[in-house]
Amino acid sequence: MGPVDIGILALVAVLVALCVRHLVRSGRDGCSSCGSREGCSARAAGGTCSAAEDMLRRAERALGERPRG
């Protein structure tokens, strides 16, 4: 294995470590990086997430409008 191969493996290892770090840090409260997490009633009461429901509703609407082909 040459120095270039070792450099590429080191870069990949660093990127994987950063991804794992991000997932661990963002998954602590279950809301990840949601913009509504500070005033979220679902987070406090354990109910359904309105931001997620809105996202899914928009995705379904967008997929429903696409022509089938």
ROVEX-171250 format. One record per residue (C-alpha): residue number from 1; residue in three letters; chain; x, y, z. Coordinates in pm, 1 decimal, decimal comma, padded with zeros to 6 digits. Example, Ala and Ser with C-alpha at 12.3 -4.5 7.8 and 13.67 -1.06 7.14 Angstrom:
BEGIN
+-----+------+------+----------+----------+----------+
| pos | code | unit |       xx |       yy |       zz |
+-----+------+------+----------+----------+----------+
|   1 |  ALA |    A |  01230,0 | -00450,0 |  00780,0 |
|   2 |  SER |    A |  01367,0 | -00106,0 |  00714,0 |
+-----+------+------+----------+----------+----------+
end
This chain:
BEGIN
+-----+------+------+----------+----------+----------+
| pos | code | unit |       xx |       yy |       zz |
+-----+------+------+----------+----------+----------+
|   1 |  MET |    A |  00000,0 |  00000,0 |  00000,0 |
|   2 |  GLY |    A |  00141,8 |  00331,8 | -00105,2 |
|   3 |  PRO |    A |  00122,9 |  00670,5 |  00065,3 |
|   4 |  VAL |    A | -00168,8 |  00777,9 | -00155,4 |
|   5 |  ASP |    A | -00372,5 |  00474,8 | -00047,6 |
|   6 |  ILE |    A | -00298,1 |  00543,6 |  00318,0 |
|   7 |  GLY |    A | -00397,1 |  00907,8 |  00272,1 |
|   8 |  ILE |    A | -00728,1 |  00811,0 |  00110,9 |
|   9 |  LEU |    A | -00802,9 |  00559,9 |  00386,8 |
|  10 |  ALA |    A | -00721,5 |  00821,3 |  00651,3 |
|  11 |  LEU |    A | -00951,3 |  01073,0 |  00483,3 |
|  12 |  VAL |    A | -01235,6 |  00820,2 |  00465,6 |
|  13 |  ALA |    A | -01182,4 |  00729,1 |  00832,8 |
|  14 |  VAL |    A | -01199,3 |  01095,7 |  00933,5 |
|  15 |  LEU |    A | -01518,8 |  01148,4 |  00732,8 |
|  16 |  VAL |    A | -01682,0 |  00840,9 |  00886,5 |
|  17 |  ALA |    A | -01581,9 |  00959,7 |  01235,5 |
|  18 |  LEU |    A | -01732,7 |  01303,8 |  01167,3 |
|  19 |  CYS |    A | -02056,5 |  01147,6 |  01041,3 |
|  20 |  VAL |    A | -02086,3 |  00924,3 |  01346,8 |
|  21 |  ARG |    A | -02012,6 |  01221,5 |  01573,7 |
|  22 |  HIS |    A | -02285,8 |  01424,0 |  01403,9 |
|  23 |  LEU |    A | -02538,2 |  01142,0 |  01436,0 |
|  24 |  VAL |    A | -02460,7 |  01090,1 |  01804,1 |
|  25 |  ARG |    A | -02477,2 |  01460,1 |  01887,6 |
|  26 |  SER |    A | -02793,6 |  01530,9 |  01686,8 |
|  27 |  GLY |    A | -02985,6 |  01225,5 |  01805,9 |
|  28 |  ARG |    A | -02976,6 |  01311,0 |  02176,1 |
|  29 |  ASP |    A | -03317,7 |  01471,3 |  02195,9 |
|  30 |  GLY |    A | -03477,2 |  01296,2 |  01899,4 |
|  31 |  CYS |    A | -03539,7 |  01621,2 |  01713,1 |
|  32 |  SER |    A | -03204,6 |  01635,6 |  01535,3 |
|  33 |  SER |    A | -03177,1 |  01974,1 |  01365,5 |
|  34 |  CYS |    A | -03544,9 |  02056,9 |  01338,8 |
|  35 |  GLY |    A | -03605,9 |  02430,2 |  01327,3 |
|  36 |  SER |    A | -03917,6 |  02394,5 |  01540,7 |
|  37 |  ARG |    A | -03761,0 |  02196,2 |  01823,6 |
|  38 |  GLU |    A | -03737,9 |  02484,8 |  02074,6 |
|  39 |  GLY |    A | -04113,4 |  02548,8 |  02088,2 |
|  40 |  CYS |    A | -04231,5 |  02203,6 |  01993,2 |
|  41 |  SER |    A | -04530,8 |  02079,7 |  02189,0 |
|  42 |  ALA |    A | -04479,0 |  01723,9 |  02062,3 |
|  43 |  ARG |    A | -04134,2 |  01714,8 |  02214,8 |
|  44 |  ALA |    A | -04265,6 |  01825,1 |  02553,3 |
|  45 |  ALA |    A | -04581,0 |  01610,8 |  02552,5 |
|  46 |  GLY |    A | -04463,5 |  01312,7 |  02347,4 |
|  47 |  GLY |    A | -04720,8 |  01372,4 |  02073,1 |
|  48 |  THR |    A | -04685,8 |  01367,6 |  01696,2 |
|  49 |  CYS |    A | -04438,6 |  01595,7 |  01522,7 |
|  50 |  SER |    A | -04615,1 |  01863,0 |  01317,9 |
|  51 |  ALA |    A | -04299,5 |  01943,0 |  01120,0 |
|  52 |  ALA |    A | -04261,5 |  01579,5 |  01013,7 |
|  53 |  GLU |    A | -04630,4 |  01552,1 |  00926,5 |
|  54 |  ASP |    A | -04605,2 |  01868,5 |  00714,5 |
|  55 |  MET |    A | -04294,1 |  01737,0 |  00538,4 |
|  56 |  LEU |    A | -04463,9 |  01405,6 |  00457,8 |
|  57 |  ARG |    A | -04780,7 |  01579,8 |  00340,5 |
|  58 |  ARG |    A | -04577,9 |  01799,7 |  00101,7 |
|  59 |  ALA |    A | -04379,4 |  01501,2 | -00028,3 |
|  60 |  GLU |    A | -04696,1 |  01300,3 | -00094,6 |
|  61 |  ARG |    A | -04854,1 |  01596,5 | -00270,4 |
|  62 |  ALA |    A | -04544,2 |  01646,4 | -00487,4 |
|  63 |  LEU |    A | -04525,3 |  01277,8 | -00575,3 |
|  64 |  GLY |    A | -04896,9 |  01270,2 | -00654,9 |
|  65 |  GLU |    A | -04859,7 |  01557,5 | -00903,4 |
|  66 |  ARG |    A | -04582,9 |  01390,0 | -01102,3 |
|  67 |  PRO |    A | -04695,4 |  01233,9 | -01428,7 |
|  68 |  ARG |    A | -04665,2 |  00857,2 | -01431,0 |
|  69 |  GLY |    A | -04456,2 |  00731,4 | -01715,5 |
+-----+------+------+----------+----------+----------+
end
